[in-house]
Amino acid sequence: MATRMKEKAAAHKASADKRPHASVKSVRISPRKVQIVVDLIRGKKVDQAQAILQYTPKTAAPVVLKLLNSAIANAENNLAMNRDNLYVAEVYANQGMTLKRYWPRSHGRADQILKRTSHITIVLDEAE
């Protein structure tokens, strides 16, 4: 049943993305609101992205800043990259699970409330 498991695992490991990244799942902020903040830092150098996030008055900014700091720490500690050469290569916010709640209305009816969540991912890369 388990044919070529070692070969498959080696091929998967060789093709894995070697860039430092960090992700957070099920953040209780709508992905539409997170994408506004995420678009501000895409393609920027790491220090500039931190400065932008620190002074952005949006609810998602502290979450994305914490995630960026985690990605920077992964690059420095795990892959021995220099912080001065890092930039935000990819950053995206996908839709997570949706919590469904109900709001009572008149005449015994109910309206549905959708509480959306986000999966946020940051991928860094070294500038040449």
N, CA, C and O atoms as CSV, one atom per row, in Angstrom:
chain,resi,resn,atom,element,x,y,z
A,1,MET,N,N,0.815,-1.201,0.000
A,1,MET,CA,C,0.000,0.000,0.000
A,1,MET,C,C,0.858,1.266,0.000
A,1,MET,O,O,0.549,2.241,-0.685
A,2,ALA,N,N,1.934,1.234,0.775
A,2,ALA,CA,C,2.800,2.409,0.871
A,2,ALA,C,C,3.985,2.232,-0.069
A,2,ALA,O,O,5.089,1.908,0.369
A,3,THR,N,N,3.755,2.442,-1.353
A,3,THR,CA,C,4.838,2.277,-2.320
A,3,THR,C,C,5.589,3.579,-2.506
A,3,THR,O,O,4.985,4.649,-2.582
A,4,ARG,N,N,6.883,3.487,-2.579
A,4,ARG,CA,C,7.777,4.623,-2.841
A,4,ARG,C,C,7.565,5.783,-1.870
A,4,ARG,O,O,7.639,6.941,-2.280
A,5,MET,N,N,7.310,5.506,-0.623
A,5,MET,CA,C,7.058,6.563,0.362
A,5,MET,C,C,8.286,7.447,0.556
A,5,MET,O,O,8.167,8.671,0.625
A,6,LYS,N,N,9.468,6.830,0.644
A,6,LYS,CA,C,10.685,7.612,0.876
A,6,LYS,C,C,11.019,8.482,-0.329
A,6,LYS,O,O,11.456,9.622,-0.175
A,7,GLU,N,N,10.816,7.950,-1.513
A,7,GLU,CA,C,11.097,8.726,-2.727
A,7,GLU,C,C,10.129,9.903,-2.863
A,7,GLU,O,O,10.526,11.010,-3.226
A,8,LYS,N,N,8.868,9.647,-2.568
A,8,LYS,CA,C,7.868,10.703,-2.649
A,8,LYS,C,C,8.140,11.800,-1.623
A,8,LYS,O,O,8.016,12.988,-1.917
A,9,ALA,N,N,8.514,11.379,-0.410
A,9,ALA,CA,C,8.814,12.352,0.639
A,9,ALA,C,C,10.028,13.196,0.280
A,9,ALA,O,O,10.044,14.401,0.530
A,10,ALA,N,N,11.044,12.571,-0.305
A,10,ALA,CA,C,12.248,13.305,-0.707
A,10,ALA,C,C,11.940,14.291,-1.832
A,10,ALA,O,O,12.447,15.413,-1.834
A,11,ALA,N,N,11.115,13.876,-2.781
A,11,ALA,CA,C,10.747,14.771,-3.882
A,11,ALA,C,C,9.914,15.943,-3.384
A,11,ALA,O,O,10.079,17.073,-3.843
A,12,HIS,N,N,9.022,15.666,-2.444
A,12,HIS,CA,C,8.192,16.740,-1.888
A,12,HIS,C,C,9.045,17.740,-1.111
A,12,HIS,O,O,8.840,18.950,-1.201
A,13,LYS,N,N,9.999,17.218,-0.349
A,13,LYS,CA,C,10.870,18.088,0.442
A,13,LYS,C,C,11.775,18.934,-0.453
A,13,LYS,O,O,12.055,20.089,-0.130
A,14,ALA,N,N,12.231,18.378,-1.565
A,14,ALA,CA,C,13.098,19.121,-2.491
A,14,ALA,C,C,12.337,20.227,-3.207
A,14,ALA,O,O,12.904,21.275,-3.518
A,15,SER,N,N,11.058,19.997,-3.468
A,15,SER,CA,C,10.277,21.002,-4.194
A,15,SER,C,C,9.595,22.007,-3.275
A,15,SER,O,O,8.937,22.931,-3.754
A,16,ALA,N,N,9.741,21.845,-1.975
A,16,ALA,CA,C,9.099,22.761,-1.030
A,16,ALA,C,C,9.710,24.153,-1.152
A,16,ALA,O,O,10.882,24.308,-1.495
A,17,ASP,N,N,8.909,25.137,-0.872
A,17,ASP,CA,C,9.338,26.526,-0.959
A,17,ASP,C,C,10.365,26.817,0.135
A,17,ASP,O,O,10.092,26.596,1.315
A,18,LYS,N,N,11.534,27.308,-0.247
A,18,LYS,CA,C,12.620,27.545,0.708
A,18,LYS,C,C,12.569,28.965,1.303
A,18,LYS,O,O,13.406,29.321,2.133
A,19,ARG,N,N,11.596,29.759,0.882
A,19,ARG,CA,C,11.517,31.113,1.405
A,19,ARG,C,C,10.896,31.111,2.800
A,19,ARG,O,O,10.034,30.284,3.095
A,20,PRO,N,N,11.334,32.042,3.663
A,20,PRO,CA,C,10.746,32.101,5.012
A,20,PRO,C,C,9.307,32.600,4.938
A,20,PRO,O,O,8.982,33.491,4.154
A,21,HIS,N,N,8.458,32.012,5.764
A,21,HIS,CA,C,7.061,32.417,5.760
A,21,HIS,C,C,6.469,32.248,7.155
A,21,HIS,O,O,7.049,31.594,8.022
A,22,ALA,N,N,5.312,32.849,7.344
A,22,ALA,CA,C,4.543,32.690,8.573
A,22,ALA,C,C,3.074,32.824,8.207
A,22,ALA,O,O,2.718,33.555,7.282
A,23,SER,N,N,2.226,32.113,8.940
A,23,SER,CA,C,0.800,32.201,8.658
A,23,SER,C,C,0.013,32.097,9.951
A,23,SER,O,O,0.469,31.509,10.932
A,24,VAL,N,N,-1.160,32.670,9.932
A,24,VAL,CA,C,-2.077,32.596,11.067
A,24,VAL,C,C,-3.443,32.229,10.504
A,24,VAL,O,O,-3.830,32.696,9.434
A,25,LYS,N,N,-4.157,31.399,11.226
A,25,LYS,CA,C,-5.444,30.922,10.737
A,25,LYS,C,C,-6.568,31.336,11.684
A,25,LYS,O,O,-6.370,31.484,12.890
A,26,SER,N,N,-7.739,31.516,11.107
A,26,SER,CA,C,-8.975,31.810,11.848
A,26,SER,C,C,-8.881,33.074,12.691
A,26,SER,O,O,-9.270,33.073,13.858
A,27,VAL,N,N,-8.371,34.144,12.110
A,27,VAL,CA,C,-8.374,35.449,12.764
A,27,VAL,C,C,-9.774,36.025,12.632
A,27,VAL,O,O,-10.340,36.010,11.538
A,28,ARG,N,N,-10.341,36.529,13.709
A,28,ARG,CA,C,-11.726,36.976,13.691
A,28,ARG,C,C,-11.882,38.376,13.087
A,28,ARG,O,O,-12.503,39.255,13.685
A,29,ILE,N,N,-11.319,38.567,11.915
A,29,ILE,CA,C,-11.468,39.793,11.137
A,29,ILE,C,C,-11.829,39.365,9.726
A,29,ILE,O,O,-11.278,38.392,9.213
A,30,SER,N,N,-12.731,40.067,9.108
A,30,SER,CA,C,-13.152,39.742,7.747
A,30,SER,C,C,-11.973,39.861,6.782
A,30,SER,O,O,-11.172,40.787,6.913
A,31,PRO,N,N,-11.845,38.942,5.811
A,31,PRO,CA,C,-10.723,39.018,4.872
A,31,PRO,C,C,-10.738,40.292,4.041
A,31,PRO,O,O,-9.687,40.770,3.615
A,32,ARG,N,N,-11.911,40.838,3.812
A,32,ARG,CA,C,-12.024,42.087,3.060
A,32,ARG,C,C,-11.334,43.237,3.802
A,32,ARG,O,O,-10.719,44.102,3.179
A,33,LYS,N,N,-11.440,43.241,5.124
A,33,LYS,CA,C,-10.795,44.286,5.929
A,33,LYS,C,C,-9.290,44.046,6.048
A,33,LYS,O,O,-8.510,44.996,6.113
A,34,VAL,N,N,-8.890,42.782,6.076
A,34,VAL,CA,C,-7.465,42.455,6.181
A,34,VAL,C,C,-6.751,42.790,4.875
A,34,VAL,O,O,-5.603,43.233,4.898
A,35,GLN,N,N,-7.412,42.587,3.743
A,35,GLN,CA,C,-6.782,42.828,2.449
A,35,GLN,C,C,-6.409,44.293,2.254
A,35,GLN,O,O,-5.452,44.589,1.538
A,36,ILE,N,N,-7.136,45.208,2.871
A,36,ILE,CA,C,-6.792,46.633,2.791
A,36,ILE,C,C,-5.419,46.868,3.414
A,36,ILE,O,O,-4.597,47.595,2.856
A,37,VAL,N,N,-5.173,46.254,4.570
A,37,VAL,CA,C,-3.891,46.416,5.274
A,37,VAL,C,C,-2.775,45.665,4.553
A,37,VAL,O,O,-1.655,46.161,4.434
A,38,VAL,N,N,-3.093,44.478,4.078
A,38,VAL,CA,C,-2.099,43.631,3.420
A,38,VAL,C,C,-1.580,44.281,2.135
A,38,VAL,O,O,-0.399,44.162,1.812
A,39,ASP,N,N,-2.458,44.964,1.410
A,39,ASP,CA,C,-2.052,45.616,0.162
A,39,ASP,C,C,-1.051,46.754,0.397
A,39,ASP,O,O,-0.311,47.124,-0.515
A,40,LEU,N,N,-1.025,47.306,1.610
A,40,LEU,CA,C,-0.108,48.406,1.917
A,40,LEU,C,C,1.350,47.948,1.972
A,40,LEU,O,O,2.252,48.731,1.674
A,41,ILE,N,N,1.593,46.688,2.351
A,41,ILE,CA,C,2.972,46.252,2.596
A,41,ILE,C,C,3.521,45.330,1.517
A,41,ILE,O,O,4.702,44.987,1.564
A,42,ARG,N,N,2.725,44.924,0.565
A,42,ARG,CA,C,3.185,43.980,-0.464
A,42,ARG,C,C,4.311,44.599,-1.285
A,42,ARG,O,O,4.155,45.688,-1.837
A,43,GLY,N,N,5.453,43.901,-1.365
A,43,GLY,CA,C,6.591,44.354,-2.149
A,43,GLY,C,C,7.524,45.318,-1.427
A,43,GLY,O,O,8.534,45.729,-1.998
A,44,LYS,N,N,7.218,45.686,-0.202
A,44,LYS,CA,C,8.040,46.652,0.544
A,44,LYS,C,C,9.153,45.919,1.299
A,44,LYS,O,O,9.058,44.720,1.563
A,45,LYS,N,N,10.216,46.670,1.641
A,45,LYS,CA,C,11.260,46.129,2.495
A,45,LYS,C,C,10.683,45.931,3.896
A,45,LYS,O,O,9.707,46.578,4.274
A,46,VAL,N,N,11.286,45.047,4.643
A,46,VAL,CA,C,10.739,44.631,5.930
A,46,VAL,C,C,10.636,45.794,6.922
A,46,VAL,O,O,9.619,45.937,7.601
A,47,ASP,N,N,11.673,46.620,7.007
A,47,ASP,CA,C,11.647,47.738,7.952
A,47,ASP,C,C,10.572,48.757,7.576
A,47,ASP,O,O,9.889,49.299,8.444
A,48,GLN,N,N,10.430,49.007,6.292
A,48,GLN,CA,C,9.409,49.936,5.820
A,48,GLN,C,C,8.004,49.371,6.077
A,48,GLN,O,O,7.094,50.115,6.444
A,49,ALA,N,N,7.833,48.084,5.889
A,49,ALA,CA,C,6.540,47.441,6.140
A,49,ALA,C,C,6.177,47.503,7.621
A,49,ALA,O,O,5.015,47.714,7.967
A,50,GLN,N,N,7.163,47.322,8.492
A,50,GLN,CA,C,6.898,47.428,9.932
A,50,GLN,C,C,6.463,48.836,10.304
A,50,GLN,O,O,5.537,49.013,11.095
A,51,ALA,N,N,7.131,49.844,9.736
A,51,ALA,CA,C,6.774,51.226,10.029
A,51,ALA,C,C,5.355,51.549,9.546
A,51,ALA,O,O,4.602,52.238,10.235
A,52,ILE,N,N,4.999,51.052,8.373
A,52,ILE,CA,C,3.654,51.287,7.837
A,52,ILE,C,C,2.606,50.660,8.744
A,52,ILE,O,O,1.600,51.292,9.067
A,53,LEU,N,N,2.841,49.414,9.158
A,53,LEU,CA,C,1.857,48.715,9.987
A,53,LEU,C,C,1.734,49.313,11.379
A,53,LEU,O,O,0.661,49.295,11.984
A,54,GLN,N,N,2.841,49.842,11.880
A,54,GLN,CA,C,2.820,50.400,13.224
A,54,GLN,C,C,1.925,51.640,13.310
A,54,GLN,O,O,1.341,51.911,14.359
A,55,TYR,N,N,1.816,52.387,12.214
A,55,TYR,CA,C,1.044,53.632,12.233
A,55,TYR,C,C,-0.227,53.564,11.394
A,55,TYR,O,O,-0.796,54.600,11.050
A,56,THR,N,N,-0.676,52.361,11.061
A,56,THR,CA,C,-1.918,52.204,10.324
A,56,THR,C,C,-3.065,52.006,11.314
A,56,THR,O,O,-3.039,51.058,12.099
A,57,PRO,N,N,-4.067,52.880,11.289
A,57,PRO,CA,C,-5.160,52.785,12.272
A,57,PRO,C,C,-6.272,51.828,11.848
A,57,PRO,O,O,-7.438,52.219,11.806
A,58,LYS,N,N,-5.932,50.607,11.541
A,58,LYS,CA,C,-6.917,49.591,11.168
A,58,LYS,C,C,-6.846,48.453,12.178
A,58,LYS,O,O,-5.808,48.234,12.802
A,59,THR,N,N,-7.938,47.740,12.337
A,59,THR,CA,C,-7.998,46.647,13.304
A,59,THR,C,C,-7.044,45.512,12.948
A,59,THR,O,O,-6.513,44.844,13.835
A,60,ALA,N,N,-6.828,45.295,11.664
A,60,ALA,CA,C,-5.984,44.181,11.225
A,60,ALA,C,C,-4.491,44.496,11.320
A,60,ALA,O,O,-3.675,43.578,11.244
A,61,ALA,N,N,-4.115,45.747,11.480
A,61,ALA,CA,C,-2.703,46.132,11.459
A,61,ALA,C,C,-1.866,45.451,12.555
A,61,ALA,O,O,-0.785,44.952,12.245
A,62,PRO,N,N,-2.312,45.405,13.819
A,62,PRO,CA,C,-1.489,44.716,14.829
A,62,PRO,C,C,-1.320,43.225,14.564
A,62,PRO,O,O,-0.264,42.662,14.853
A,63,VAL,N,N,-2.337,42.586,14.022
A,63,VAL,CA,C,-2.257,41.154,13.719
A,63,VAL,C,C,-1.240,40.908,12.608
A,63,VAL,O,O,-0.428,39.988,12.701
A,64,VAL,N,N,-1.282,41.722,11.567
A,64,VAL,CA,C,-0.356,41.563,10.445
A,64,VAL,C,C,1.069,41.920,10.880
A,64,VAL,O,O,2.026,41.295,10.423
A,65,LEU,N,N,1.219,42.915,11.757
A,65,LEU,CA,C,2.544,43.284,12.270
A,65,LEU,C,C,3.156,42.137,13.072
A,65,LEU,O,O,4.340,41.837,12.920
A,66,LYS,N,N,2.364,41.505,13.914
A,66,LYS,CA,C,2.852,40.372,14.693
A,66,LYS,C,C,3.255,39.213,13.777
A,66,LYS,O,O,4.253,38.536,14.024
A,67,LEU,N,N,2.478,38.994,12.731
A,67,LEU,CA,C,2.787,37.944,11.769
A,67,LEU,C,C,4.058,38.262,10.991
A,67,LEU,O,O,4.865,37.369,10.728
A,68,LEU,N,N,4.241,39.524,10.621
A,68,LEU,CA,C,5.459,39.953,9.923
A,68,LEU,C,C,6.684,39.742,10.800
A,68,LEU,O,O,7.715,39.263,10.327
A,69,ASN,N,N,6.575,40.099,12.084
A,69,ASN,CA,C,7.691,39.884,13.009
A,69,ASN,C,C,8.025,38.400,13.140
A,69,ASN,O,O,9.193,38.035,13.272
A,70,SER,N,N,7.015,37.553,13.103
A,70,SER,CA,C,7.236,36.109,13.164
A,70,SER,C,C,7.961,35.610,11.917
A,70,SER,O,O,8.865,34.779,12.010
A,71,ALA,N,N,7.563,36.117,10.754
A,71,ALA,CA,C,8.228,35.715,9.511
A,71,ALA,C,C,9.687,36.179,9.499
A,71,ALA,O,O,10.560,35.459,9.016
A,72,ILE,N,N,9.953,37.367,10.024
A,72,ILE,CA,C,11.326,37.880,10.107
A,72,ILE,C,C,12.168,36.996,11.034
A,72,ILE,O,O,13.310,36.664,10.718
A,73,ALA,N,N,11.588,36.621,12.181
A,73,ALA,CA,C,12.303,35.742,13.114
A,73,ALA,C,C,12.579,34.382,12.487
A,73,ALA,O,O,13.642,33.801,12.708
A,74,ASN,N,N,11.630,33.868,11.705
A,74,ASN,CA,C,11.854,32.591,11.011
A,74,ASN,C,C,13.013,32.702,10.025
A,74,ASN,O,O,13.826,31.786,9.904
A,75,ALA,N,N,13.082,33.830,9.322
A,75,ALA,CA,C,14.150,34.026,8.340
A,75,ALA,C,C,15.516,34.122,9.023
A,75,ALA,O,O,16.494,33.544,8.551
A,76,GLU,N,N,15.575,34.850,10.130
A,76,GLU,CA,C,16.854,35.051,10.808
A,76,GLU,C,C,17.330,33.791,11.531
A,76,GLU,O,O,18.497,33.413,11.429
A,77,ASN,N,N,16.423,33.147,12.257
A,77,ASN,CA,C,16.825,32.028,13.104
A,77,ASN,C,C,16.895,30.695,12.365
A,77,ASN,O,O,17.820,29.915,12.588
A,78,ASN,N,N,15.941,30.429,11.500
A,78,ASN,CA,C,15.887,29.117,10.852
A,78,ASN,C,C,16.704,29.049,9.570
A,78,ASN,O,O,17.299,28.015,9.267
A,79,LEU,N,N,16.739,30.150,8.811
A,79,LEU,CA,C,17.410,30.126,7.513
A,79,LEU,C,C,18.657,31.007,7.453
A,79,LEU,O,O,19.286,31.107,6.399
A,80,ALA,N,N,19.024,31.648,8.563
A,80,ALA,CA,C,20.230,32.481,8.672
A,80,ALA,C,C,20.304,33.553,7.590
A,80,ALA,O,O,21.354,33.765,6.983
A,81,MET,N,N,19.183,34.224,7.358
A,81,MET,CA,C,19.146,35.314,6.374
A,81,MET,C,C,19.403,36.639,7.064
A,81,MET,O,O,19.143,36.791,8.258
A,82,ASN,N,N,19.917,37.599,6.302
A,82,ASN,CA,C,20.187,38.933,6.820
A,82,ASN,C,C,18.912,39.766,6.747
A,82,ASN,O,O,18.266,39.835,5.701
A,83,ARG,N,N,18.559,40.388,7.846
A,83,ARG,CA,C,17.321,41.170,7.929
A,83,ARG,C,C,17.310,42.350,6.966
A,83,ARG,O,O,16.248,42.737,6.478
A,84,ASP,N,N,18.476,42.926,6.686
A,84,ASP,CA,C,18.550,44.116,5.832
A,84,ASP,C,C,18.182,43.816,4.376
A,84,ASP,O,O,17.781,44.721,3.645
A,85,ASN,N,N,18.312,42.563,3.950
A,85,ASN,CA,C,18.026,42.202,2.562
A,85,ASN,C,C,16.617,41.665,2.342
A,85,ASN,O,O,16.240,41.361,1.211
A,86,LEU,N,N,15.836,41.545,3.411
A,86,LEU,CA,C,14.514,40.926,3.294
A,86,LEU,C,C,13.464,41.913,2.800
A,86,LEU,O,O,13.489,43.097,3.136
A,87,TYR,N,N,12.537,41.393,1.990
A,87,TYR,CA,C,11.365,42.165,1.574
A,87,TYR,C,C,10.150,41.243,1.545
A,87,TYR,O,O,10.291,40.020,1.531
A,88,VAL,N,N,8.966,41.831,1.537
A,88,VAL,CA,C,7.725,41.068,1.545
A,88,VAL,C,C,7.428,40.634,0.112
A,88,VAL,O,O,6.979,41.440,-0.703
A,89,ALA,N,N,7.676,39.367,-0.193
A,89,ALA,CA,C,7.475,38.861,-1.545
A,89,ALA,C,C,5.998,38.594,-1.815
A,89,ALA,O,O,5.466,39.025,-2.839
A,90,GLU,N,N,5.338,37.890,-0.908
A,90,GLU,CA,C,3.921,37.576,-1.055
A,90,GLU,C,C,3.228,37.802,0.277
A,90,GLU,O,O,3.783,37.518,1.338
A,91,VAL,N,N,2.027,38.310,0.208
A,91,VAL,CA,C,1.188,38.410,1.396
A,91,VAL,C,C,-0.262,38.347,0.926
A,91,VAL,O,O,-0.662,39.074,0.016
A,92,TYR,N,N,-1.034,37.482,1.546
A,92,TYR,CA,C,-2.421,37.354,1.132
A,92,TYR,C,C,-3.298,36.951,2.318
A,92,TYR,O,O,-2.834,36.347,3.285
A,93,ALA,N,N,-4.567,37.304,2.211
A,93,ALA,CA,C,-5.561,36.985,3.228
A,93,ALA,C,C,-6.698,36.224,2.558
A,93,ALA,O,O,-7.427,36.779,1.736
A,94,ASN,N,N,-6.844,34.964,2.909
A,94,ASN,CA,C,-7.901,34.131,2.368
A,94,ASN,C,C,-9.031,33.998,3.378
A,94,ASN,O,O,-8.853,34.257,4.568
A,95,GLN,N,N,-10.183,33.596,2.892
A,95,GLN,CA,C,-11.330,33.442,3.765
A,95,GLN,C,C,-11.208,32.160,4.567
A,95,GLN,O,O,-10.880,31.104,4.026
A,96,GLY,N,N,-11.476,32.262,5.867
A,96,GLY,CA,C,-11.487,31.104,6.740
A,96,GLY,C,C,-12.909,30.625,6.949
A,96,GLY,O,O,-13.793,30.885,6.132
A,97,MET,N,N,-13.118,29.927,8.045
A,97,MET,CA,C,-14.471,29.452,8.321
A,97,MET,C,C,-15.371,30.618,8.713
A,97,MET,O,O,-14.894,31.650,9.184
A,98,THR,N,N,-16.657,30.448,8.517
A,98,THR,CA,C,-17.631,31.481,8.836
A,98,THR,C,C,-18.500,30.996,9.981
A,98,THR,O,O,-19.129,29.941,9.896
A,99,LEU,N,N,-18.531,31.778,11.057
A,99,LEU,CA,C,-19.390,31.454,12.190
A,99,LEU,C,C,-20.785,31.984,11.883
A,99,LEU,O,O,-20.935,33.143,11.494
A,100,LYS,N,N,-21.795,31.158,12.052
A,100,LYS,CA,C,-23.161,31.554,11.748
A,100,LYS,C,C,-23.911,31.787,13.059
A,100,LYS,O,O,-23.982,30.905,13.915
A,101,ARG,N,N,-24.459,32.972,13.196
A,101,ARG,CA,C,-25.218,33.354,14.380
A,101,ARG,C,C,-26.585,33.878,13.932
A,101,ARG,O,O,-26.771,34.231,12.767
A,102,TYR,N,N,-27.535,33.924,14.864
A,102,TYR,CA,C,-28.883,34.376,14.520
A,102,TYR,C,C,-29.277,35.569,15.353
A,102,TYR,O,O,-28.908,35.676,16.522
A,103,TRP,N,N,-30.037,36.476,14.740
A,103,TRP,CA,C,-30.495,37.708,15.343
A,103,TRP,C,C,-32.022,37.671,15.349
A,103,TRP,O,O,-32.635,37.603,14.284
A,104,PRO,N,N,-32.648,37.714,16.524
A,104,PRO,CA,C,-34.108,37.616,16.557
A,104,PRO,C,C,-34.783,38.851,15.966
A,104,PRO,O,O,-34.364,39.983,16.204
A,105,ARG,N,N,-35.838,38.603,15.192
A,105,ARG,CA,C,-36.606,39.679,14.563
A,105,ARG,C,C,-38.069,39.554,14.998
A,105,ARG,O,O,-38.435,38.655,15.755
A,106,SER,N,N,-38.862,40.443,14.519
A,106,SER,CA,C,-40.269,40.444,14.925
A,106,SER,C,C,-41.037,39.280,14.298
A,106,SER,O,O,-40.596,38.703,13.304
A,107,HIS,N,N,-42.169,38.944,14.875
A,107,HIS,CA,C,-43.067,37.885,14.404
A,107,HIS,C,C,-42.393,36.513,14.389
A,107,HIS,O,O,-42.715,35.671,13.550
A,108,GLY,N,N,-41.464,36.288,15.311
A,108,GLY,CA,C,-40.840,34.978,15.442
A,108,GLY,C,C,-39.823,34.638,14.377
A,108,GLY,O,O,-39.419,33.481,14.260
A,109,ARG,N,N,-39.403,35.608,13.605
A,109,ARG,CA,C,-38.422,35.355,12.563
A,109,ARG,C,C,-37.006,35.538,13.115
A,109,ARG,O,O,-36.816,35.978,14.249
A,110,ALA,N,N,-36.019,35.190,12.287
A,110,ALA,CA,C,-34.619,35.368,12.680
A,110,ALA,C,C,-33.804,35.723,11.444
A,110,ALA,O,O,-34.040,35.186,10.362
A,111,ASP,N,N,-32.852,36.625,11.607
A,111,ASP,CA,C,-31.904,36.967,10.546
A,111,ASP,C,C,-30.569,36.314,10.869
A,111,ASP,O,O,-30.181,36.192,12.032
A,112,GLN,N,N,-29.878,35.899,9.821
A,112,GLN,CA,C,-28.592,35.241,10.009
A,112,GLN,C,C,-27.469,36.270,10.005
A,112,GLN,O,O,-27.453,37.179,9.176
A,113,ILE,N,N,-26.526,36.121,10.940
A,113,ILE,CA,C,-25.329,36.957,10.992
A,113,ILE,C,C,-24.149,36.073,10.636
A,113,ILE,O,O,-23.982,35.000,11.217
A,114,LEU,N,N,-23.332,36.507,9.694
A,114,LEU,CA,C,-22.143,35.761,9.289
A,114,LEU,C,C,-20.911,36.438,9.874
A,114,LEU,O,O,-20.570,37.557,9.490
A,115,LYS,N,N,-20.253,35.765,10.792
A,115,LYS,CA,C,-19.028,36.293,11.396
A,115,LYS,C,C,-17.852,35.628,10.684
A,115,LYS,O,O,-17.551,34.456,10.910
A,116,ARG,N,N,-17.203,36.391,9.830
A,116,ARG,CA,C,-16.174,35.840,8.947
A,116,ARG,C,C,-14.805,35.833,9.622
A,116,ARG,O,O,-14.509,36.655,10.489
A,117,THR,N,N,-13.981,34.876,9.193
A,117,THR,CA,C,-12.609,34.778,9.690
A,117,THR,C,C,-11.644,34.764,8.511
A,117,THR,O,O,-12.049,34.582,7.363
A,118,SER,N,N,-10.355,34.960,8.813
A,118,SER,CA,C,-9.328,35.065,7.767
A,118,SER,C,C,-8.164,34.133,8.057
A,118,SER,O,O,-7.842,33.847,9.210
A,119,HIS,N,N,-7.540,33.669,6.982
A,119,HIS,CA,C,-6.247,32.987,7.049
A,119,HIS,C,C,-5.246,33.923,6.369
A,119,HIS,O,O,-5.381,34.208,5.179
A,120,ILE,N,N,-4.236,34.406,7.116
A,120,ILE,CA,C,-3.276,35.373,6.595
A,120,ILE,C,C,-1.909,34.698,6.473
A,120,ILE,O,O,-1.475,33.997,7.387
A,121,THR,N,N,-1.230,34.913,5.334
A,121,THR,CA,C,0.080,34.326,5.086
A,121,THR,C,C,1.033,35.391,4.579
A,121,THR,O,O,0.674,36.199,3.723
A,122,ILE,N,N,2.254,35.391,5.110
A,122,ILE,CA,C,3.307,36.302,4.657
A,122,ILE,C,C,4.511,35.464,4.228
A,122,ILE,O,O,4.967,34.594,4.970
A,123,VAL,N,N,5.020,35.735,3.022
A,123,VAL,CA,C,6.214,35.058,2.515
A,123,VAL,C,C,7.260,36.138,2.238
A,123,VAL,O,O,6.999,37.098,1.513
A,124,LEU,N,N,8.438,35.970,2.819
A,124,LEU,CA,C,9.535,36.916,2.614
A,124,LEU,C,C,10.524,36.361,1.609
A,124,LEU,O,O,10.514,35.167,1.306
A,125,ASP,N,N,11.381,37.236,1.092
A,125,ASP,CA,C,12.431,36.800,0.180
A,125,ASP,C,C,13.613,37.759,0.322
A,125,ASP,O,O,13.461,38.871,0.827
A,126,GLU,N,N,14.780,37.326,-0.123
A,126,GLU,CA,C,15.966,38.170,-0.072
A,126,GLU,C,C,16.135,38.914,-1.382
A,126,GLU,O,O,16.013,38.333,-2.460
A,127,ALA,N,N,16.420,40.213,-1.280
A,127,ALA,CA,C,16.703,41.009,-2.465
A,127,ALA,C,C,18.141,40.748,-2.897
A,127,ALA,O,O,19.037,40.584,-2.069
A,128,GLU,N,N,18.340,40.711,-4.207
A,128,GLU,CA,C,19.694,40.465,-4.713
A,128,GLU,C,C,20.563,41.671,-4.563
A,128,GLU,O,O,21.735,41.637,-4.938
